[in-house]
Amino acid sequence: MKKLFATVAMALSFCFSANALQDLKLVGNQLCTADGKPIQLRGWSTHGSWFKSCYDDEQDFAKQKEKGANMARIAMYINEGEGINENWVKSCIDFCANQNLYCIVDWHVLRDREGDGSKGNPMDMKDQAVSFFKNITSYVSSKNYNHVIYEICNEPNYNGEGDVYPLGIGYDKKNNNRRTQGVWSWIKEYSTYVLPVIKQGDPDAIVLVGTPQWDQGLVFPMMDPINEYGLQVMYSFHYYAADQERYLGFLSGASAFLPLFVSEWGLSSHTGDSGCDTKSADHLLEVCSGKNLGGQIISWANWSWADKGETSGTFTGGGYSNMSFSEAGRYICSKLAEGDKFYSGKSKAYQGEAQEFNGTEDFFLALEKFDEGGHGVAYYDYEDANWHPCYPSQCNAGYKEGKIDKRGDERVDLGYCNDKDKENSFINLGYIAQGEWVQYTVNVKYAGDYEFETYTTDALDYNAMAIAVDGENGMVDQDGNEINRVVELQTSGSGQIDAGYNDWGWTTPVCPVAKDKKFRIRFKTPGEHKLAVVFMASTSGLGSLKIKGQPDLGTGVEDIEQAVVKVWPNPSVDGVVNISADADAEVNIYSMDGTTVYTGSVVANEAAQLNLNLAAGVYSVSVKSEKGISVEKLIVK
């Protein structure tokens, strides 16, 4: 099918090659160019290869580039239409190379094969995936391409009870038991086969890993990330604006803990139809532009570059030959035309005063003193007619119900743990929906790792919580490892179904995948920090957060100076680094997934030179002496 394009645009587009694109790498959670500059990839996803009218030649990719895209996603449906077509994928990779576009190769898992009992289990076609990625990475390597990203499983899912809460943890009220959902175990098992093949064929690759429940269960990689194989792993999130805004908080909160990529999203409902919701689409793009807890710039691919005749399609049905853009298509073109438009605002301490933690005495976080800056900046609070008693007005539930006189013009839901004795009661967070988070400014006198407890009810709920400090994971286990990032709040008693909301008590959170571990909150330096409480599931309430003083670590003794630690050169090359401290100290170096890459010691005021032969990336250097713990970030080139 012939298309009419601007001759000048076509001529310019062919002047580039893939080698003109910079290599991509992860710096912490942020996708960056080789020189460390954050980058946002954005553009369209193709539909399945059998929709030949949608992209039957290279001019389609030239048109995407002309409209402002810098990336295209190639959706290789594996069990619909023509099935696996490696030659088509290779052609699209070449087209992207010629047009100077980054390219995502998507193994489009969506549903099981006919007659199989699983639903979207990537293990169902594991052998075909291994063969496919072996051949594609070999092809990419032979062409010396640097523009290809691999998406190893599109939408792994289990189509059963619990779709509203794509979590698989916590208490299942309907069946009166602890729910265990196996989708993440499917994905992790599948990755043991596919990721080594990609590592062998394209060692420096960026890889996107799908998450449970149609790529919205980000709590799983937060709790139990994939940390093997030496690849740069990001996690996929999918979003359909017309009926899924209730999940957008997942993306905003998880941005502090995981490298994320919105590898598929549309303006329609998840069915592909129902009309365009541009307001909800704007909310997604705000989050992707950096208006999120981690300040992460998140890349995205819109669904879809097609004229299928559904709302999510970029073109109107039957109008493709004239490039007749649909409402969704016009919206995406307008957003691409804006180019980089990143958000860099930060929250401010409530009334300009940080809450003070002196390190020697137990500190009780005043939950009503959350930061100023509003929704999306100081907190994320979702309002819904079926959930929130204030909907559609912007007021907190406690204020609406006349129980509390605090911050009534804000959306964070506050209440008293004990309405009958308010003077001796904590102010709690209530009506906690999945994906909500609240941020506080805390002034910490001494750096260190501090034990903590939570004031919770006896009501059973999902209760998945994480802690962020300064926009990144803030929890470590008792050994200093950062790998587990989500804990489950415990009930104050034996636990009650739809009851116990007024029965409060102090409890210690437990990580479901590391129940033998105790967890602490880490402040890497003294001074002001942004402490955020992140709820990755609906929660029965949080009355307060108690951080325990720890004089035994030297962090609470006012007359002891903080350890003076130096790490240089930083960035280092290949992990050749010098470390010194002003006291005898134990040194541990961790990769960002929590793996220990070095353990040793330094003598006071003597520099130790280490030749660690580390892969490029970001590492955490923990130096512990009698003066306390100092944690430094080390960048390895």
Disulfide bonds with the S-S distance in Angstrom:
none
